[in-house]
Amino acid sequence: MKSTKLDNISPDLITKNPDNPRLVFRQEELDTLLNSIKKVGIRVPLSIYEETEKKKYVLLDGERRWMCAKKLNLDKIPVIIEPKPSRLENILRMFNIHNVRVQWDLYATALKLQEVKRLLEKEGKPDSIKDLAAVTGVSETTVKRAFELLKLPKKYLHLLEEELKRPKSEQKFSEDFFLEMMKAVKVIERYTPEIIEKTSKTKIMDSFKDKYEKGTITNIVKFRNVSKIARSENAGVPSSKAVPILKKLISDPKYTIDDAYQDSVAKAYEDRSLTRDIESISERLSEINKKRLSPEFKALLKKMKNIIETLLE
């Protein structure tokens, strides 16, 4: 087996790695690195392997340093030349390198996890979520979220790809937005299937996407209240009350999630939460030795007693 060696070569002899999961290199990150290289040069050698038949070298690690070197017209850069990996080894190497650095965008990770799964299948190796997490070093939760993201309609995957090219501060639609929205739509499909029968999941997503873009939906966490409305029967509210509210939420561009929640299940969930609190407090109070009650605690109990008596009257 060939060993590694340290060398200095022209960046023009190097090509980018087609299996690098990272899709986007944001300009502000490149500018920071460019200024650093201008001042002190490249301190950490790039990792490459030789593509003999093409008389070229391929990057294993250091694409941003390579891009900056080309922009600065550097004659030579330090490299470590390593043995050529297999396709699967190449992708896994990328994961292992970047697991200890700034994480890739989830969409980029998802695309390469999909490729790793295909290559593992081809080699007859286990390819479950647990196996993918083990070989890539990515958490099982991230693997699940990644594959969930790939279930998006193609037009939204394209939109997400375009958004990821923007600086973080300018991105309107994040991966988390789509994941939260998809969860809500999935709950609607499961608990109120009659809504899906009347319209498509894509149309529901279109409605939510437009509302978020226009500011009618102000926070992606609000989608969790959509799920609560769809699961209204869990809070003792009949589905027949929740369905018209959900239909209005989907069709009326000005109807907010907060409005829909208040009009349907807010009181029921508040009552359920209060009931649990009362049961818990009652249980704890029954265990208290009344001889050990402080004057302050007795005063609070009397205040609570007065409130309860007023409510019962």
C-alpha positions in Angstrom: 0.0 0.0 0.0 1.3 3.4 -0.9 2.2 5.8 1.9 1.5 9.5 2.3 4.1 12.1 1.4 4.4 15.9 1.9 5.0 18.0 -1.2 4.5 21.5 -2.7 2.6 21.6 -6.0 0.7 24.1 -8.2 -3.0 24.5 -7.3 -3.7 24.3 -11.0 -2.8 20.5 -10.8 -5.6 20.0 -8.3 -9.3 19.5 -9.0 -12.2 19.6 -6.5 -13.6 16.4 -5.1 -16.9 15.6 -6.7 -18.0 13.7 -3.6 -17.5 16.6 -1.2 -21.0 16.9 0.4 -20.6 20.6 0.9 -22.6 22.4 -1.7 -22.1 26.0 -0.8 -19.0 28.1 0.2 -20.3 31.4 1.5 -18.4 34.5 0.3 -17.9 36.0 3.8 -16.2 32.8 5.0 -13.9 32.7 1.9 -13.0 36.4 2.4 -11.9 35.8 6.0 -9.7 32.8 4.9 -8.4 34.7 1.9 -7.2 37.6 4.1 -5.6 35.1 6.5 -3.7 33.4 3.7 -2.5 36.7 2.4 -0.9 37.5 5.7 0.5 34.1 6.8 0.2 31.8 3.9 -1.3 28.3 4.0 -0.2 26.8 7.4 -2.1 23.5 7.1 -1.3 21.3 4.0 -4.2 20.2 1.8 -4.9 16.5 1.6 -5.1 15.1 -2.0 -4.8 11.9 -4.0 -3.4 11.3 -7.4 -5.6 10.5 -10.4 -2.9 9.0 -12.5 -4.7 8.5 -15.8 -5.7 12.2 -15.8 -2.4 13.4 -14.5 -4.2 15.4 -11.9 -4.7 15.5 -8.1 -8.1 15.4 -6.4 -8.9 17.1 -3.1 -9.6 15.1 0.0 -9.5 18.1 2.4 -8.9 21.8 1.9 -11.3 23.0 -0.8 -11.6 26.5 0.6 -7.8 26.8 1.0 -7.4 25.6 -2.6 -10.0 28.2 -3.9 -8.3 31.0 -2.1 -4.9 29.9 -3.4 -6.2 30.0 -7.0 -7.7 33.4 -6.4 -4.4 34.7 -5.0 -2.5 33.1 -7.9 -0.1 31.2 -5.6 2.5 29.2 -7.5 2.7 26.3 -5.1 0.8 25.2 -2.0 1.7 22.5 0.6 -0.1 19.2 0.2 -0.1 15.7 1.7 -0.5 13.1 -1.1 -2.4 10.1 0.1 -3.4 6.8 -1.5 -6.5 6.9 -3.8 -9.6 5.8 -1.8 -12.6 3.9 -3.2 -15.7 5.8 -3.9 -17.3 4.8 -0.5 -14.0 5.5 1.3 -13.9 8.9 -0.3 -17.3 10.0 0.9 -16.8 8.6 4.3 -13.5 10.4 4.6 -15.3 13.6 3.8 -17.7 13.0 6.7 -15.0 12.1 9.1 -12.9 15.2 8.2 -15.8 17.6 8.7 -17.5 16.0 11.7 -14.9 17.9 13.9 -15.5 21.2 12.1 -18.4 23.5 11.2 -21.2 21.2 10.2 -22.4 21.1 6.6 -25.9 22.3 5.7 -28.4 19.4 6.3 -29.4 19.3 2.7 -25.8 18.7 1.6 -25.4 16.0 4.2 -28.7 14.4 3.1 -27.5 14.1 -0.5 -24.3 12.3 0.5 -26.0 10.1 3.0 -28.3 9.0 0.2 -25.2 8.2 -1.9 -23.5 6.3 1.1 -26.7 4.3 1.5 -26.7 3.3 -2.2 -23.0 2.3 -2.1 -23.5 0.2 1.1 -26.5 -1.5 -0.6 -24.3 -2.2 -3.7 -21.6 -3.8 -1.5 -24.2 -5.8 0.4 -23.5 -4.0 3.7 -26.1 -3.0 6.3 -27.6 0.4 5.5 -30.1 1.2 8.2 -30.2 4.6 9.9 -28.2 3.2 12.7 -25.6 1.8 10.3 -25.4 5.1 8.4 -24.8 7.0 11.6 -22.1 4.6 12.6 -20.1 4.8 9.4 -20.4 8.5 8.9 -20.1 9.7 12.5 -23.4 11.6 12.0 -26.0 11.2 14.8 -29.0 9.0 14.1 -31.3 12.0 14.7 -29.5 14.0 11.9 -29.7 11.0 9.6 -33.4 10.8 10.1 -33.9 14.5 9.6 -31.7 14.4 6.5 -33.8 11.7 4.8 -37.0 13.5 5.9 -35.8 16.6 4.1 -35.3 14.7 0.9 -39.0 13.9 0.8 -39.8 17.5 -0.1 -41.2 18.2 -3.5 -38.4 19.0 -6.0 -39.4 22.6 -6.4 -38.8 23.1 -2.6 -35.5 21.3 -2.7 -34.5 23.7 -5.5 -35.7 26.7 -3.5 -33.7 25.4 -0.5 -30.6 25.0 -2.6 -30.8 28.6 -3.8 -31.5 29.9 -0.2 -28.4 28.1 1.1 -26.2 30.1 -1.3 -27.2 33.3 0.6 -25.5 34.5 3.8 -27.2 33.0 6.8 -28.6 36.4 7.8 -30.3 36.8 4.4 -31.9 33.3 4.3 -35.7 33.3 4.5 -36.4 29.6 4.2 -34.3 27.3 6.3 -34.1 23.6 6.4 -35.8 23.8 9.8 -38.7 25.7 8.3 -39.3 22.9 5.8 -38.9 20.1 8.4 -41.4 21.8 10.8 -43.9 22.4 8.0 -43.6 18.8 6.8 -44.3 17.5 10.3 -47.4 19.6 10.5 -48.7 18.4 7.1 -47.9 14.8 8.1 -50.0 15.2 11.2 -52.9 16.7 9.2 -52.7 13.8 6.8 -52.8 11.3 9.7 -55.5 12.8 11.9 -57.7 14.7 9.5 -57.3 12.8 6.2 -60.5 14.4 4.8 -58.5 17.6 4.3 -55.9 15.8 2.2 -58.7 14.3 0.2 -59.9 17.7 -0.8 -56.5 19.2 -1.5 -53.0 17.9 -2.0 -50.1 18.0 0.5 -48.2 20.2 -1.9 -51.0 22.8 -2.0 -51.0 22.9 1.8 -47.3 23.4 1.8 -47.7 26.2 -0.8 -50.2 27.9 1.4 -47.9 27.7 4.5 -44.9 28.8 2.5 -46.7 31.8 1.1 -47.9 32.8 4.6 -44.4 32.5 6.0 -43.0 34.6 3.2 -45.6 37.3 3.8 -45.2 37.3 7.5 -48.6 35.8 8.3 -46.7 32.9 10.0 -44.1 34.6 12.1 -42.2 31.7 13.6 -41.6 28.1 12.4 -42.4 26.8 15.9 -46.0 27.9 15.3 -46.4 24.8 13.0 -46.5 22.7 16.2 -49.8 24.3 17.0 -51.1 23.2 13.6 -50.3 19.7 14.7 -52.2 20.3 18.0 -55.3 21.4 16.0 -55.2 18.3 13.8 -54.9 16.1 17.0 -57.8 18.0 18.6 -59.5 14.8 19.8 -56.5 14.2 22.1 -57.6 17.4 24.0 -61.3 16.5 24.0 -62.3 18.6 21.0 -64.1 16.8 18.2 -62.5 16.6 14.9 -65.6 18.1 13.3 -64.6 21.4 15.0 -61.0 21.3 14.0 -61.4 20.4 10.3 -63.2 23.7 9.3 -60.5 25.7 11.2 -57.7 23.9 9.3 -59.5 24.4 6.0 -59.7 28.1 6.7 -56.1 28.2 7.8 -55.1 26.7 4.4 -57.4 28.7 2.2 -57.5 32.2 3.9 -54.1 34.0 3.3 -54.7 36.3 6.3 -55.8 33.7 8.8 -52.9 33.1 11.2 -51.9 29.9 13.1 -52.5 31.8 16.4 -56.0 32.7 15.3 -56.7 29.1 14.3 -55.3 27.8 17.6 -57.4 30.1 19.7 -60.5 29.4 17.6 -60.2 25.6 18.1 -58.2 23.9 20.8 -56.4 26.6 22.9 -58.9 26.4 25.8 -59.0 22.6 25.7 -55.2 22.3 25.9 -55.0 25.0 28.7 -57.7 23.1 30.7 -55.9 19.8 30.2 -52.6 21.4 31.4 -54.3 23.0 34.4 -56.0 19.7 35.3 -52.6 18.0 35.4 -51.2 20.8 37.5 -54.1 20.5 40.0 -53.8 16.8 40.2 -50.1 17.0 40.9 -50.5 19.8 43.5 -53.3 17.9 45.2 -51.2 14.8 45.4 -48.2 16.6 46.9 -50.4 18.5 49.4 -51.9 15.3 50.7 -48.4 14.1 51.7 -47.5 17.2 53.7 -47.3 17.0 57.5 -49.5 20.0 58.6 -47.5 20.4 61.8 -44.5 21.5 59.6 -46.4 24.2 57.7 -44.8 27.7 57.9 -46.9 30.8 58.3 -46.1 31.9 54.8 -47.2 28.5 53.4 -50.4 28.6 55.4 -51.1 32.1 54.0 -50.7 30.8 50.4 -53.0 27.8 51.1 -55.7 30.2 52.5 -55.3 32.3 49.3 -55.7 29.2 47.2 -58.8 28.2 49.2 -60.5 31.5 48.6 -59.9 31.3 44.9 -61.2 27.7 44.8 -64.3 28.6 46.8 -65.0 31.6 44.5 -64.7 29.4 41.4 -67.0 26.7 42.9 -69.6 29.3 43.8 
